Amino acid sequence: MQITDKDLMVFFVASSHEIKKVQKDPERNRSLVFFEDTVDLSNSILAFTNKSKAINIGDYQAVERRVKTLLSMQKIS
């Protein structure tokens, strides 16, 4: 599953989903982040939308910094 929304990426990684691939979008100035499309990922999309899953704020902030760094590195290369 291809994701471009940073908040959703952070939520997925904080929810223990693994990033499978990152690449630049050749048509736009953005990064494409890929996750394995599973039932659990679909459930996480619903949890994100409904705000029904609690994530530790410290873990969320740590993941947010790592994802921001990953996306910044992608723009440089």
Contacts in CASP RR format, 6 or more apart in sequence:
PFRMAT RR
TARGET T0000
AUTHOR 0000-0000-0000
METHOD contacts of the structure
MODEL  1
MQITDKDLMVFFVASSHEIKKVQKDPERNRSLVFFEDTVDLSNSILAFTN
KSKAINIGDYQAVERRVKTLLSMQKIS
1 34 0 8 1.000
1 35 0 8 1.000
1 36 0 8 1.000
1 37 0 8 1.000
1 41 0 8 1.000
2 32 0 8 1.000
2 33 0 8 1.000
2 34 0 8 1.000
3 9 0 8 1.000
3 12 0 8 1.000
3 32 0 8 1.000
3 33 0 8 1.000
3 34 0 8 1.000
3 35 0 8 1.000
4 25 0 8 1.000
4 30 0 8 1.000
4 31 0 8 1.000
4 32 0 8 1.000
4 33 0 8 1.000
6 67 0 8 1.000
6 68 0 8 1.000
6 71 0 8 1.000
8 45 0 8 1.000
8 48 0 8 1.000
9 19 0 8 1.000
9 33 0 8 1.000
9 67 0 8 1.000
10 60 0 8 1.000
10 63 0 8 1.000
10 64 0 8 1.000
10 67 0 8 1.000
11 44 0 8 1.000
11 48 0 8 1.000
11 55 0 8 1.000
11 60 0 8 1.000
12 35 0 8 1.000
12 41 0 8 1.000
12 44 0 8 1.000
13 19 0 8 1.000
13 63 0 8 1.000
13 66 0 8 1.000
13 67 0 8 1.000
14 55 0 8 1.000
14 59 0 8 1.000
14 60 0 8 1.000
14 63 0 8 1.000
15 44 0 8 1.000
15 47 0 8 1.000
15 53 0 8 1.000
15 55 0 8 1.000
17 35 0 8 1.000
17 36 0 8 1.000
17 40 0 8 1.000
17 41 0 8 1.000
17 44 0 8 1.000
18 35 0 8 1.000
18 36 0 8 1.000
19 33 0 8 1.000
19 34 0 8 1.000
19 35 0 8 1.000
19 70 0 8 1.000
20 34 0 8 1.000
20 35 0 8 1.000
20 36 0 8 1.000
21 33 0 8 1.000
21 34 0 8 1.000
22 31 0 8 1.000
22 32 0 8 1.000
22 33 0 8 1.000
22 34 0 8 1.000
22 70 0 8 1.000
22 71 0 8 1.000
22 74 0 8 1.000
23 31 0 8 1.000
23 32 0 8 1.000
23 34 0 8 1.000
23 74 0 8 1.000
24 30 0 8 1.000
24 31 0 8 1.000
24 32 0 8 1.000
24 74 0 8 1.000
24 75 0 8 1.000
24 77 0 8 1.000
25 31 0 8 1.000
25 32 0 8 1.000
29 75 0 8 1.000
31 70 0 8 1.000
31 71 0 8 1.000
31 74 0 8 1.000
31 75 0 8 1.000
35 41 0 8 1.000
44 53 0 8 1.000
46 52 0 8 1.000
47 53 0 8 1.000
END
